[in-house]
Amino acid sequence: MDGAPSALAALLWFGVVVAAIPLALWLLRRTPVGAAGTAAGAMRTVATLAVGPGQRLLTVEVGHGEQRRWLVLGVTAQQITALHEMAPAGEPAAATADAAMPFVHWLAQARPRAKADRAA
């Protein structure tokens, strides 16, 4: 019976350690030390363009102040590829009215012009 209390104590300590791991990670995430790795503003998405199913082009801003850079990234399900790096020139230009206009409206406006060109 001498081995029973030490085995029970070892099992109890094992349970304490296993329960303490998620608790420690949860607490670390909420402290300034743990949050430093995910500081707000260290990286932000500037623009996104869907190229195909599961394929996107992203423009991401990284860094602060004079160290800011824009990275153009190709993103697929398997990998992320850096395509270009540039200095930010300011915020991206707002989409023009023609680019933001749905295709149906653009087609409706283009039809009268095409008919007028054929008649002339």
Protein Blocks (a to p, Z undefined) as FASTA:
>chain_A
ZZmmmmmmmmmmmmmmmmmmmmmmmmmmmpmklmmmmgghkaccfbdcdfbghiacdddd
edehjlpccddddddfkbccdfbdcddebjcddddfklmpcfklmmmmmmmmmmmmmmZZ
